[in-house]
């Protein structure tokens, strides 16, 4: 089993954090399908994603959730909230089993204040996230629903060929379409032999065809 120091060395972060911060870190495990936190929850920790895949979504003013991104290691969760000292601005859920390193804000405030390397580290990650958010919002507006559905199916099944018991209403909200339109697209995919729906589950039978439909795995 890997230790905190193992993960820090794996992602070349051992020199970024002083010993006093490293001893404050904890390893968290989250099962696939679990919700780490919801939009509006209090943010008291910074998280380093070191294993697995997570989904980030936001609640629109109309009350619908939209996918912003899928994340794989290495990535940071809660960096904007740490800098702004605000609640979590997005909802974060586990697509696969996850391993994260949890760092309390108070340890960072005490030990990393004025650390130029850490400030640059945060600046780079936050800037990248704003670019990604703009791209994903444009994607929801500009790309056909067929492309978004294919990409969603691929993104949600990185290590297995089946999407277990998805809620089509939630899926429609997440990719920014209606339930009826989503159902029509899934029927088309099923008639083409790309997927099979059985007892509420969706089996991906032809990933290559779905990749071709997506053009590129946009949500990644």
PyMOL commands that set and color helices and strands:
alter all, ss='L'
color gray80, all
select helices_A, chain A and resi 4-10+19-22+79-84+105-111+116-142+145-155+168-175+179-191+207-214
alter helices_A, ss='H'
color red, helices_A
select strands_A, chain A and resi 26-30+35-37+45-51+53-59+65-72+75-77+91-94+98-104+162-163+195-198+201-204
alter strands_A, ss='S'
color yellow, strands_A
deselect
rebuild
show_as cartoon
